[in-house]
Amino acid sequence: MISLSQVCKSFGAIQALQSVDLRISAGEIFGLIGHNGAGKSTLFNIMLGLIRADSGQVAIDGQTIDAHTLLRQKRHIGYLPENIALYDNLTGLETLAFFARLKHAAPAQCHELLEQVGLSASKFRKVREYSKGMKQRLGFAQALLGQPRILFLDEPTNGLDPEGIREFYQTLRQCQQQGTTIVITSHILSEIQQRVDRMAILRDGRVQFAGSLADLRKARNPSLSIFLTLPPHLAEEVHAQLTELLDLPVSLEGQQIRVICPTDRKLSLMQQLTALSLPLLDMAMHEASLEELLLATEAFRHD
Amino acid sequence: MTNLSTLHAVKVVAAKEFRDRIRSRWVLAMAVVFTIFTLAISFFGSAQQGLVGFQGIEPLIASLVSLAIYLLPLIALILGFDAIVGEKEKGTLNLLLSYPLSPLALLTGKYLGLALAMSCATLIGFGAAGAVIAVNVSMPAADWLQYAGFVVSALLLGLVFLSIAVALSVFCQSRTSASGLAIGIWFFFVLVFDLLLLGALVISGGASLGPLFPILLLLNPADIFRILNIFGPEDLHAMFGLISVFPPSLADPLLLGGIMVMWILSPLAIAAWRFKQ
């Protein structure tokens, strides 16, 4: 649905984007990940037509975007910028009504959306009296005006409490079920890894990886940690036994023994451990998180 | 996007701008200022000559021109200097432009909304003062026509400086620099321009600059406003210095009004070009 081909953008001597190729399918939740200055916002702004690419093409639904076609597409696009700024002198309802008029959205939708983001009781209060979280909710509501086919959300959970974050992703799933394509950035990687279908990792303006978390794991083949909890008096003895038996790193961490093994050897290790009939009290497996994967590949580190 | 959609977007932005000024009581405050000043001038304008009370339309317009030439450009510049740069600084500009709203439609909507607020304040202010005068003094229709001409020219003067202010707000990177530049522009057109012209005239001995002088006057919208109001009545003509040497052939109100309209459109056109970049 959205495709970028060889998109380049420079600001003076700084190359913000270098030959970016991306395909974002209709109806998927797509994450844009990268450290500060990696090019996420520039990419967002180009897709939204707020800045022009120096070269390359952006297409929505197969139609190459230029100033004219983008204006037509914008009716079907919702955008929540990072650190949303709204008009302090307007009430929540007036704010939505203003944006609804710009987008030709039905006025009744303002009330529905305020209800949906939990601001129904505060809709007649001025935005200047809203907390950061409330402004973020109102910003999300304005992005949903007109039932957009594409949603661009830049750090959308900034300032939201855990309940707000849960409700936010619940709404996002509903949008996805209705066929909305969602492009999202977030610094909270644990949040992204659970919620996006696919992602692109940006580093210094280049796409380092594009695919699902499973694809990333497969590509990186990261190690996973298996924690074995044993009765205290047996821990040292079993630790020595496993160190001798397995050609893998084994360490004793308190009452637990930790075995680090490559993902593709997970099954054979489990068979080996089962054969030993260890007197286990508990067992846990920890797969590398997105954050660990990114840090391991240096894609997310600052220079 | 169709022309109809563009018009709709312009209307929405203009309506918000106008409503903001109404709600902040800006229009009311300015209207009250214009009314009070006009009434004060009409009744106490000739106090220096020991006369109190309404002394006729010509002295009133002469005094009002002198007042409006300082006040209206300043008010217009203050009203419009942050139209675009203010949105940029607040962080709402990108959000607005993510909507089906072209930069040109945003600029036009902003200008029209502010222009409507400015026009309301001017018309209500001077209109209310005119009504008070009408209740107390009997004036011939020709005098009222002259007063109406003054109000229309004052309106044009405000709209010219509003256009300059909105253009500034596109070119400047911050509200601070826009406000500084706005004050500089007011200072140049209202205070410095005529002095420079006079100085150049004196230095050149009037020989080389003389024929160019009327054209140079047209480069300043404040001077055009003066010319628009002093031509006609001989009494008024004699009250102004530099302007009184202006050739009557160039003093056609339609021509001068047209130049004022050009002065409104030109800064907006340049701003639209720049904003599109």
HADDOCK unambig.tbl for C-alpha pairs under 7 A between the chains (distance, minus, plus):
assign (segid A and resid 48 and name CA) (segid B and resid 98 and name CA) 6.25 0.50 0.50
assign (segid A and resid 50 and name CA) (segid B and resid 94 and name CA) 6.81 0.50 0.50
assign (segid A and resid 50 and name CA) (segid B and resid 97 and name CA) 6.85 0.50 0.50
assign (segid A and resid 68 and name CA) (segid B and resid 1 and name CA) 6.79 0.50 0.50
assign (segid A and resid 71 and name CA) (segid B and resid 1 and name CA) 5.96 0.50 0.50
assign (segid A and resid 71 and name CA) (segid B and resid 100 and name CA) 5.02 0.50 0.50
assign (segid A and resid 71 and name CA) (segid B and resid 101 and name CA) 6.86 0.50 0.50
assign (segid A and resid 72 and name CA) (segid B and resid 1 and name CA) 5.19 0.50 0.50
assign (segid A and resid 72 and name CA) (segid B and resid 100 and name CA) 6.70 0.50 0.50
assign (segid A and resid 74 and name CA) (segid B and resid 98 and name CA) 6.70 0.50 0.50
assign (segid A and resid 74 and name CA) (segid B and resid 99 and name CA) 5.65 0.50 0.50
assign (segid A and resid 74 and name CA) (segid B and resid 100 and name CA) 5.10 0.50 0.50
assign (segid A and resid 75 and name CA) (segid B and resid 99 and name CA) 6.72 0.50 0.50
assign (segid A and resid 75 and name CA) (segid B and resid 100 and name CA) 5.76 0.50 0.50
assign (segid A and resid 79 and name CA) (segid B and resid 98 and name CA) 6.82 0.50 0.50
assign (segid A and resid 81 and name CA) (segid B and resid 95 and name CA) 6.98 0.50 0.50
assign (segid A and resid 85 and name CA) (segid B and resid 90 and name CA) 6.44 0.50 0.50
assign (segid A and resid 85 and name CA) (segid B and resid 91 and name CA) 5.44 0.50 0.50
assign (segid A and resid 85 and name CA) (segid B and resid 92 and name CA) 5.60 0.50 0.50
assign (segid A and resid 86 and name CA) (segid B and resid 92 and name CA) 6.26 0.50 0.50
assign (segid A and resid 101 and name CA) (segid B and resid 12 and name CA) 6.74 0.50 0.50
assign (segid A and resid 102 and name CA) (segid B and resid 9 and name CA) 5.81 0.50 0.50
assign (segid A and resid 102 and name CA) (segid B and resid 12 and name CA) 6.48 0.50 0.50
assign (segid A and resid 102 and name CA) (segid B and resid 99 and name CA) 6.87 0.50 0.50
assign (segid A and resid 102 and name CA) (segid B and resid 100 and name CA) 6.94 0.50 0.50
assign (segid A and resid 103 and name CA) (segid B and resid 99 and name CA) 6.61 0.50 0.50
assign (segid A and resid 103 and name CA) (segid B and resid 100 and name CA) 6.53 0.50 0.50
